[in-house]
Amino acid sequence: MDELVSPLDADQVSAIATISEKLKLPFGEVREIYKREFERLAMHARIPNFLTVLTMRNVQSILRGVGKRAALS
């Protein structure tokens, strides 16, 4: 996939909302991280069908890691 995806489709917006609610974080904060991670994965994806699922998993891991570091500080 050579193009970066700009506008979010309905599945992506739903994924962002799910992460935002689950982790109790602002939608906008999750959206920015989600977009960066989705674009990073999309550049090398051979099968783009699973990008939303992979991105959700990665974003949750990133955000949980940020929360753990903040709690330790």
C-alpha positions as CSV (number, residue, x, y, z in Angstrom):
1,M,0.0,0.0,0.0
2,D,1.9,3.1,-1.2
3,E,-0.7,5.8,-0.3
4,L,-1.2,7.1,3.2
5,V,-4.8,7.0,4.2
6,S,-6.1,10.4,5.3
7,P,-9.8,10.5,6.0
8,L,-10.9,8.0,8.6
9,D,-13.5,5.5,7.6
10,A,-16.4,4.4,9.8
11,D,-14.5,1.3,11.1
12,Q,-11.5,3.4,12.1
13,V,-13.7,6.0,13.9
14,S,-15.4,3.1,15.7
15,A,-12.0,1.6,16.6
16,I,-10.8,5.0,18.0
17,A,-14.0,5.5,20.0
18,T,-13.7,2.0,21.4
19,I,-10.1,2.5,22.5
20,S,-10.9,6.0,23.9
21,E,-13.8,4.6,26.0
22,K,-11.9,1.5,27.1
23,L,-8.8,3.4,28.3
24,K,-10.7,6.5,29.4
25,L,-8.7,8.9,27.2
26,P,-9.8,11.8,25.0
27,F,-10.9,10.8,21.5
28,G,-8.6,13.4,19.9
29,E,-5.5,12.0,21.7
30,V,-6.3,8.5,20.6
31,R,-7.2,9.6,17.1
32,E,-3.7,11.2,16.6
33,I,-1.9,8.1,17.8
34,Y,-4.2,5.8,15.8
35,K,-3.6,7.8,12.6
36,R,0.2,7.8,12.9
37,E,0.2,4.0,13.7
38,F,-2.2,3.2,10.9
39,E,-0.2,5.1,8.4
40,R,3.0,3.4,9.6
41,L,1.5,0.0,9.2
42,A,-0.2,0.8,5.9
43,M,3.1,1.6,4.2
44,H,4.2,-2.0,4.5
45,A,1.0,-3.9,4.5
46,R,0.6,-6.7,2.1
47,I,-3.0,-7.6,3.2
48,P,-4.7,-4.3,4.2
49,N,-7.8,-6.1,5.5
50,F,-6.4,-6.5,9.0
51,L,-4.9,-3.0,9.4
52,T,-7.7,-1.7,11.7
53,V,-7.3,-4.7,14.0
54,L,-3.5,-4.5,14.1
55,T,-3.6,-0.7,14.6
56,M,-6.1,-1.1,17.5
57,R,-3.8,-3.6,19.2
58,N,-0.7,-1.4,18.8
59,V,-2.4,1.8,19.9
60,Q,-3.7,0.2,23.0
61,S,-0.2,-1.1,23.8
62,I,1.3,2.3,23.2
63,L,-1.3,4.1,25.4
64,R,-1.0,1.5,28.2
65,G,2.8,1.9,28.1
66,V,2.4,5.7,28.4
67,G,0.1,5.2,31.4
68,K,2.4,2.8,33.1
69,R,5.4,5.2,32.7
70,A,3.3,8.1,34.0
71,A,2.2,6.1,37.1
72,L,5.8,5.2,37.8
73,S,7.0,8.9,37.7
